[in-house]
Amino acid sequence: MPAFRAARVIALLEERSGFQRIEVAFSSDDGGGGFPERAYVLTELTGPVDVGDDVVLNTTAVELGLGSGGWHVVHWNLSRREWRSPGPGQTMKLRYTSLQADVGSAEELHAGAVAESDDLDGVAVVVCGLHSQLPCVAAAVKHARPGLRLGYVMTDGGTLPLAASDLVAATGAAGLVDATVTAGHAFGGDHEALNVASALVVARKVARADVIVVAMGPGSAGTATRLGFTALEVAPALDAAEALGGRPIAAVRFSLADPRLRHQGVSHHTRTALALLTRARATIGVPQGPFEARLRGDLNASGVADRHRLVSVPDPGVPRLLAEHGLRVTSMGRGPDDDPGFYAVAGAAGTAAATITP
């Protein structure tokens, strides 16, 4: 169950659209340790805060020591009696919670473009199991075909507010992501959609994307069980892309540095989703070079290669591309020097997408 505590804002650390990072202090009467703690504010839900404001924080993630923790979340600003920010339509997200918001939706705001549309016009749809694959895919797409317009569909499998993603903010500023669509209960994109299938159509018909990348926000969850992980959503997303006339591409999760046996080489997240539950025949980019043999071996051994199409592509050097765009990307705390195979294999999905795009 959630935990809440009151604190005072003592510093503003960072601000961008829809998001603030702040420092807060708990009073000594409330068990404060006498040192600042970190929190963030989703200003689209609760409004902005200022230094000196008293706020209520959701402290649950920090108290549990979760990987996505380290930051409290402002639930309400006690220094104001009311706050309103009317939305553009009637569609609600975070429904039936105290933070439900009328975000509107592309389906109602752009009905003329999407009302009867169910065709992606053959666009490449890259589906990722981790948020950190997004910049790798995007950098590879833009390197191969700089003129392509890239749309990002963020699912609700991880973090729900798009504004909380540093990677989305950075890739957008770097010109690697041209438009965003938030699907399901994820919110805060350039366009809102009610589900992933509809979000794909919105990305194509409204955002005019030439290539679409689908991935959850930060905070993938797993339980070390066969099916208990959020990245299983890769399977229905690939199926939706094919059913709607897109070209599904699977971004393989690969690592030679992860100490957990189930994630070494091709992760069991990828193996399970692609070998067991995906019905579409997806394309898998295989980067030429030092990781090719291990990647192909794992995909063959797991049965994934029998069900999907493996395509050899040149390795554009994703770490170098990220550095050229000023992007610092880590996955499970590991950067390109620690786990180069992760970045090469993720980037191969982007190269494959650029290759098959007319």
C-alpha positions in Angstrom: 0.0 0.0 0.0 1.2 3.6 -0.6 3.0 5.7 1.9 2.6 9.5 2.1 4.6 12.2 4.0 4.5 16.0 4.1 7.6 18.0 3.4 8.7 21.5 2.4 10.3 22.4 -1.0 13.7 23.9 -0.4 15.2 24.0 -4.0 14.2 23.7 -7.6 16.7 21.5 -9.4 15.3 21.2 -12.9 12.2 22.2 -14.9 10.9 21.2 -18.3 7.4 20.9 -19.8 5.3 18.8 -17.5 8.0 18.0 -15.0 10.0 19.5 -12.1 12.8 18.0 -10.0 13.0 19.5 -6.5 14.7 19.0 -3.1 12.5 18.7 0.0 13.1 18.7 3.7 11.1 16.7 6.2 10.5 18.3 9.6 12.3 16.9 12.6 8.9 16.2 14.1 8.1 14.0 11.1 11.2 12.0 11.3 13.3 14.2 9.1 17.0 13.3 8.9 18.2 16.9 8.6 19.3 16.6 5.0 17.6 17.2 1.7 15.8 14.5 -0.2 14.8 14.4 -3.9 11.4 14.5 -5.4 9.8 15.1 -8.7 6.6 16.9 -9.7 4.2 15.9 -12.6 3.0 19.4 -13.2 0.3 18.3 -15.6 -1.4 16.5 -12.8 -0.7 18.6 -9.7 0.5 21.9 -10.9 4.0 23.3 -10.4 5.6 24.0 -7.0 7.8 26.8 -5.7 10.5 27.0 -3.0 8.7 27.3 0.4 5.6 25.3 -0.6 4.5 22.5 1.7 3.7 19.4 -0.3 2.5 15.8 0.3 4.8 13.2 -1.1 4.2 9.6 -2.2 7.3 8.0 -0.6 6.5 4.4 -1.4 9.2 3.6 -4.1 12.0 5.1 -2.0 11.0 3.2 1.1 10.9 0.0 -0.9 14.2 0.7 -2.5 12.9 0.0 -6.0 15.2 0.4 -9.0 13.0 3.2 -10.3 13.0 4.8 -6.8 15.4 7.3 -5.4 12.9 10.0 -5.9 9.7 10.8 -4.0 6.7 12.0 -6.1 4.6 15.1 -5.2 1.0 14.1 -4.7 -0.4 17.5 -3.8 0.7 21.0 -3.0 -0.6 22.0 0.4 0.2 25.7 -0.3 -2.8 26.0 -2.6 -6.5 25.3 -2.1 -7.3 24.4 -5.7 -5.8 24.0 -9.1 -7.3 23.5 -12.6 -5.8 22.8 -16.0 -8.7 21.9 -18.4 -7.9 19.2 -20.9 -8.6 19.3 -24.7 -11.3 16.6 -24.7 -13.3 14.2 -22.6 -11.0 11.1 -22.5 -9.7 10.3 -19.0 -6.5 8.6 -18.1 -5.6 7.2 -14.7 -9.3 6.6 -14.5 -10.9 6.1 -11.1 -7.8 7.3 -9.2 -7.4 10.6 -7.3 -5.2 11.8 -10.2 -7.6 11.0 -13.1 -7.1 13.7 -15.8 -9.0 14.7 -18.9 -6.2 14.5 -21.4 -8.4 14.2 -24.4 -7.4 11.7 -27.2 -6.3 11.8 -30.8 -9.2 9.6 -31.6 -11.7 12.3 -30.6 -9.5 15.4 -31.6 -8.5 14.0 -35.0 -11.5 11.9 -35.8 -11.3 12.8 -39.5 -7.9 11.3 -39.8 -8.4 8.1 -37.8 -12.1 7.4 -37.6 -12.2 4.5 -40.0 -8.4 4.0 -40.4 -6.8 0.6 -39.8 -3.9 0.7 -42.2 -0.3 1.6 -41.4 0.7 1.9 -45.1 3.5 -0.6 -44.7 5.6 1.5 -42.3 8.3 -0.2 -40.2 7.3 -0.7 -36.6 10.1 -1.4 -34.2 9.0 -2.9 -30.9 11.3 -2.7 -27.9 11.2 -4.5 -24.6 13.2 -1.8 -22.8 12.9 2.0 -22.7 16.7 2.3 -23.1 16.5 0.7 -26.5 14.6 3.7 -27.9 17.6 6.1 -28.4 19.7 3.2 -29.9 17.0 2.4 -32.4 16.3 6.1 -33.2 20.0 7.0 -33.6 20.5 4.1 -36.1 17.4 5.0 -38.1 18.4 8.7 -38.4 22.0 7.7 -39.3 20.9 5.5 -42.1 18.0 7.7 -43.4 18.2 11.2 -41.9 15.1 12.3 -43.7 12.8 9.8 -42.1 10.3 11.1 -39.6 10.3 8.9 -36.4 7.3 8.5 -34.1 7.5 7.0 -30.6 4.6 5.2 -29.1 5.0 4.9 -25.3 3.0 2.1 -23.8 1.8 1.9 -20.2 4.0 -1.1 -19.3 6.4 1.1 -17.3 6.4 4.7 -16.2 3.1 6.3 -17.1 4.0 10.0 -17.5 6.1 10.7 -20.6 7.4 13.9 -19.0 9.3 11.7 -16.5 11.6 10.2 -19.2 14.9 12.0 -19.5 15.6 9.9 -22.6 12.5 11.1 -24.4 13.3 14.7 -23.6 16.9 14.3 -24.8 16.2 12.3 -27.9 13.5 14.9 -28.9 16.0 17.7 -28.3 18.6 15.9 -30.4 16.1 15.6 -33.3 16.0 11.8 -33.1 12.3 11.5 -32.2 9.9 13.7 -34.1 6.6 13.0 -32.4 5.3 11.0 -29.4 2.1 9.2 -28.8 1.1 7.9 -25.3 -1.0 4.7 -25.3 -3.3 3.2 -22.7 -2.9 5.0 -19.3 0.5 6.4 -20.3 0.0 10.2 -20.8 1.8 13.4 -21.8 2.7 12.7 -25.4 2.1 15.0 -28.4 -0.9 12.8 -29.0 -2.9 10.6 -26.6 -4.4 7.2 -27.7 -6.6 4.7 -25.9 -4.6 1.6 -26.8 -1.4 0.5 -28.7 -3.2 -0.4 -32.0 -4.9 3.0 -32.2 -1.6 4.7 -31.2 0.1 3.1 -34.2 -2.5 4.5 -36.5 -2.3 7.9 -34.8 1.5 7.9 -35.2 1.1 7.2 -38.9 -2.0 9.2 -39.9 -1.8 12.1 -37.5 1.9 12.4 -36.6 2.9 11.3 -40.2 5.7 9.0 -38.9 7.7 7.1 -41.5 9.1 4.7 -38.8 7.4 4.0 -35.5 9.1 2.8 -32.4 7.0 1.2 -29.6 8.4 0.9 -26.1 7.3 1.2 -22.5 8.5 4.1 -20.4 11.3 3.7 -17.9 10.8 1.1 -15.2 10.5 -2.4 -16.7 9.3 -4.9 -14.1 10.1 -8.5 -13.8 9.6 -11.4 -11.4 12.0 -14.1 -12.5 9.0 -16.1 -13.6 8.2 -17.5 -17.1 5.5 -14.9 -17.9 5.6 -12.3 -15.1 7.3 -9.4 -16.8 6.0 -6.3 -18.5 8.1 -6.7 -21.6 5.8 -9.5 -22.6 3.8 -6.7 -24.2 6.2 -6.9 -27.1 4.2 -9.9 -28.5 0.8 -8.2 -28.9 2.4 -5.0 -30.2 4.2 -6.9 -33.0 1.0 -8.7 -33.8 -0.9 -5.4 -33.9 1.7 -3.9 -36.3 1.4 -6.8 -38.7 -2.4 -6.9 -38.5 -2.6 -3.3 -39.4 -0.4 -3.6 -42.4 2.9 -2.5 -40.9 6.2 -4.2 -41.0 7.0 -5.5 -37.5 10.6 -5.5 -36.3 11.7 -6.9 -33.0 14.4 -5.1 -31.0 16.2 -8.0 -29.3 17.3 -7.6 -25.7 20.9 -8.8 -25.6 23.7 -8.6 -23.1 27.0 -10.2 -22.4 27.5 -8.3 -19.1 24.3 -9.1 -17.2 25.2 -11.3 -14.2 21.7 -13.0 -14.3 21.8 -16.2 -16.3 18.3 -15.6 -17.7 19.4 -12.3 -19.3 22.7 -13.4 -20.7 23.0 -13.4 -24.5 19.4 -13.1 -25.7 17.3 -12.4 -22.7 14.5 -14.7 -21.7 12.2 -11.7 -22.1 12.9 -11.7 -25.8 13.0 -15.5 -26.1 9.6 -15.9 -24.4 7.8 -13.1 -26.2 9.0 -14.1 -29.7 9.0 -17.9 -29.4 5.9 -18.4 -27.4 3.4 -15.6 -27.8 4.1 -13.6 -31.0 2.0 -14.7 -33.9 3.4 -12.1 -36.4 6.5 -12.9 -38.4 8.8 -10.2 -37.3 12.2 -9.0 -38.8 15.2 -9.1 -36.5 18.3 -7.1 -37.3 21.5 -9.0 -36.7 24.5 -6.6 -36.5 27.6 -7.8 -38.5 30.6 -8.2 -36.2 31.6 -9.7 -32.9 28.1 -10.3 -31.5 26.6 -11.9 -34.6 27.5 -15.6 -33.8 26.2 -15.5 -30.3 23.0 -13.7 -31.3 22.3 -16.1 -34.1 23.1 -19.1 -31.9 20.7 -18.0 -29.1 17.9 -17.2 -31.5 18.3 -20.6 -33.2 18.5 -22.5 -29.9 15.4 -20.8 -28.5 13.3 -21.4 -31.7 13.0 -17.7 -32.4 14.9 -18.0 -35.7 12.4 -20.6 -36.9 9.5 -18.2 -36.5 11.0 -14.9 -37.5 13.2 -13.4 -40.2 16.8 -12.7 -39.4 18.4 -10.0 -41.5 22.2 -9.2 -41.4 22.8 -5.4 -41.2 26.0 -3.3 -40.8 26.7 -2.1 -37.3 26.7 1.8 -37.5 28.5 2.1 -34.1 25.6 3.2 -31.9 27.8 4.4 -29.0 29.5 6.8 -31.3 26.2 8.0 -32.7 24.8 8.6 -29.2 27.9 10.5 -28.2 27.6 12.7 -31.3 24.1 13.6 -30.2 25.2 14.3 -26.7 23.2 11.4 -25.3 24.3 9.4 -22.2 22.4 6.2 -22.3 22.6 3.3 -19.8 20.7 0.1 -19.5 20.5 -1.6 -16.1 23.1 0.8 -15.0 25.5 -0.2 -17.8 26.8 2.1 -20.5 28.3 1.2 -23.9 31.7 0.5 -22.5 30.3 -2.0 -20.1 27.9 -3.8 -22.4 28.6 -3.0 -26.0 26.5 -5.9 -27.3 23.3 -4.4 -25.9 23.8 -1.2 -27.9 24.9 -3.0 -31.1 21.9 -5.3 -31.2 19.4 -2.6 -30.3 20.7 -0.4 -33.0 20.4 -3.2 -35.5 16.7 -3.0 -35.2 16.8 0.7 -36.3 19.1 -0.1 -39.2 16.7 -2.9 -40.3 13.8 -0.4 -40.1 15.6 2.1 -42.2 16.6 -0.5 -44.7 13.1 -1.9 -45.4 11.4 1.6 -45.4 10.6 2.7 -49.0 
